[in-house]
C-alpha cells in the first residue's frame, strides 16, 4: 500500500475525499427522514374459468341400435333411419370454479360411399362440473329409443366430430377430430 501511495498520492487523496462525502450523505449528521412506504391494498383475486382450465377428452361412440324414426329430429340431430349411437366424452375442470350452465356445441360430419351427412346441434343443460373434477357427458340413453346420435345405414367407419364447450358466449374448450364408429 505504501508503494501505491508513493506512486499515486493524488489518487489516494481523491478516494479518501469521496469516501468521506459518501459517509456524510448516508445519514450521519443529517436530519433527513426516509418516507414510510404507503401500503398497497391488494384486491382479493376472483377465480376465473379459463380456456386452459377446461378440457374435452376424446369422444367415443357405442351402438344403441337401429333408429325407429324416419327423418325426425333426435336431440337436435336429424335421424336418417340409420343406426343410433351413444356419444360419450369426459369434461375435465382443472380450475377452482364450478362449471355450470354451459352449452355443448356438437358438429358431426359422416361420409359414406353414397352420402355425406353434416349435423350440428347446441345442447343446453344444467350439468355442473366441480373444480378439480371430471364428468362423463353422454348423449343417448340405452333405455330410451332414438335418444342417441343417428348415423346413416350402413354407417361409415369413422366420423369427423367437433365438440365445443361454451359458457355465456365464450368458448372454454373444444375437441376436433375423427371418431371411430363401432361395427
C-alpha distance (Angstrom), angle and dihedral (degrees) to the residues before:
residue distance angle dihedral
X1 . . .
X2 3.80 . .
X3 3.78 89.9 .
X4 3.87 89.6 51.5
X5 3.85 90.5 49.9
X6 3.81 92.0 51.3
X7 3.82 93.2 51.9
X8 3.83 98.0 41.7
X9 3.83 111.0 22.5
X10 3.80 94.3 151.6
X11 3.81 92.6 54.6
X12 3.80 91.3 51.0
X13 3.84 91.6 51.4
X14 3.82 92.4 50.4
X15 3.79 90.5 49.1
X16 3.84 91.9 52.3
X17 3.81 91.1 48.3
X18 3.82 92.8 50.5
X19 3.82 91.3 49.4
X20 3.82 91.9 50.0
X21 3.82 92.6 50.4
X22 3.78 90.6 46.7
X23 3.82 92.3 53.0
X24 3.81 92.0 50.0
X25 3.83 91.5 50.7
X26 3.80 91.0 50.7
X27 3.79 90.6 76.2
X28 3.81 104.5 -82.2
X29 3.78 106.2 135.8
X30 3.79 91.8 -1.6
X31 3.78 126.9 121.3
X32 3.81 94.9 -156.7
X33 3.75 116.4 126.4
X34 3.76 126.0 -150.6
X35 3.81 111.4 -123.7
X36 3.78 115.4 -116.4
X37 3.79 110.4 -118.7
X38 3.80 114.7 -113.9
X39 3.79 111.1 -120.2
X40 3.79 112.9 -114.5
X41 3.76 114.5 -137.2
X42 3.78 111.2 -133.3
X43 3.79 114.5 -149.7
X44 3.78 115.9 -125.5
X45 3.79 106.6 -98.8
X46 3.78 115.0 -115.7
X47 3.78 114.8 -143.0
X48 3.76 113.2 -121.4
X49 3.75 134.3 -165.5
X50 3.75 109.7 -118.1
X51 3.77 131.6 -172.4
X52 3.79 91.2 -113.3
X53 3.82 91.7 54.2
X54 3.82 95.9 60.5
X55 3.80 121.6 58.7
X56 3.79 134.0 179.8
X57 3.79 116.4 -143.4
X58 3.78 124.5 -140.9
X59 3.81 109.1 -74.2
X60 3.79 126.0 -128.6
X61 3.79 134.5 -160.5
X62 3.81 126.3 -139.7
X63 3.81 122.4 -168.1
X64 3.80 113.9 -110.8
X65 3.81 98.6 173.6
X66 3.77 143.5 -99.0
X67 3.80 117.4 -28.4
X68 3.80 112.8 -114.1
X69 3.81 96.9 -162.2
X70 3.77 125.3 75.4
X71 3.82 117.8 -139.1
X72 3.78 94.3 -20.0
X73 3.78 124.1 142.3
X74 3.79 110.0 -109.9
X75 3.79 115.8 -170.9
X76 3.79 85.8 -21.2
X77 3.80 93.3 -57.1
X78 3.79 117.2 109.1
X79 3.78 115.1 -113.6
X80 3.78 115.1 -139.3
X81 3.79 96.4 -170.4
X82 3.79 87.9 -95.4
X83 3.76 134.1 120.9
X84 3.80 122.1 -47.5
X85 3.80 120.2 -133.2
X86 3.77 134.8 -172.0
X87 3.81 111.4 -129.9
X88 3.81 116.2 -149.3
X89 3.79 131.2 179.3
X90 3.79 136.5 156.0
X91 3.80 122.9 -117.2
X92 3.81 111.1 -157.3
X93 3.80 120.1 -161.5
X94 3.81 110.3 -162.7
X95 3.80 92.2 169.6
X96 3.79 132.3 92.6
X97 3.80 97.5 -115.6
X98 3.79 125.6 78.4
X99 3.79 112.5 -112.5
X100 3.80 109.9 -133.3
X101 3.80 140.9 151.0
X102 3.78 92.3 30.6
X103 3.77 131.4 148.3
X104 3.77 129.3 -131.6
X105 3.80 112.8 -143.5
X106 3.77 108.2 -159.3
X107 3.80 126.8 -170.9
X108 3.80 122.3 179.3
X109 3.81 126.5 -175.8
X110 3.81 113.7 -170.0
X111 3.78 119.8 -176.2
X112 3.79 124.7 -171.2
X113 3.80 129.7 171.0
X114 3.82 90.5 -87.8
X115 3.83 107.5 25.4
X116 3.75 144.7 32.7
X117 3.80 116.4 -152.5
X118 3.80 121.3 -167.6
X119 3.76 117.2 -174.5
X120 3.78 131.5 174.5
X121 3.76 132.5 -175.6
X122 3.77 140.9 166.4
X123 3.78 115.7 -141.5
X124 3.80 114.6 -157.6
X125 3.77 113.0 -163.8
X126 3.75 145.8 159.7
X127 3.80 95.8 -125.5
X128 3.81 115.2 138.1
X129 3.79 127.6 -155.6
X130 3.80 112.2 -163.4
X131 3.79 121.1 -139.3
X132 3.80 114.6 -81.2
X133 3.79 93.6 14.5
X134 3.79 144.1 101.0
X135 3.77 132.7 -127.8
X136 3.81 127.6 -165.4
X137 3.80 106.8 -136.6
X138 3.81 116.9 -156.7
X139 3.78 135.3 -172.1
X140 3.78 111.1 -164.5
X141 3.79 132.5 37.0
X142 3.82 121.1 -137.5
X143 3.83 88.6 -144.5
X144 3.81 95.5 53.0
X145 3.80 119.4 69.4
X146 3.80 116.2 -125.7
X147 3.80 93.9 2.8
X148 3.79 96.7 124.3
X149 3.76 139.1 70.0
X150 3.80 112.6 -66.0
X151 3.79 120.3 -143.6
X152 3.82 129.0 -177.2
X153 3.78 120.2 -84.7
X154 2.97 116.7 -92.3
X155 3.80 88.9 36.3
X156 3.80 123.3 -136.3
X157 3.81 119.3 -110.2
X158 3.81 89.8 -114.9
X159 3.80 140.8 1.9
X160 3.77 132.3 -147.8
X161 3.79 109.2 -119.0
X162 3.78 134.3 -176.7
X163 3.81 119.1 -169.0
X164 3.80 118.3 -173.2
X165 3.82 126.9 -175.8
X166 3.82 110.3 -147.8
X167 3.80 129.5 -177.0
X168 3.81 122.6 -177.5
X169 3.79 90.7 -15.9
X170 3.82 93.6 -52.5
X171 3.80 121.4 116.4
X172 3.80 108.6 -129.2
X173 3.80 100.8 176.0
X174 3.77 142.5 -17.1
X175 3.77 142.7 -169.5
X176 3.81 121.5 -153.4
X177 3.80 125.5 -179.0
X178 3.78 150.7 80.9
X179 3.81 120.6 -46.9
X180 3.78 121.3 -162.7
X181 3.80 115.9 -124.1
X182 3.82 113.5 -139.4
X183 3.81 114.2 -118.1
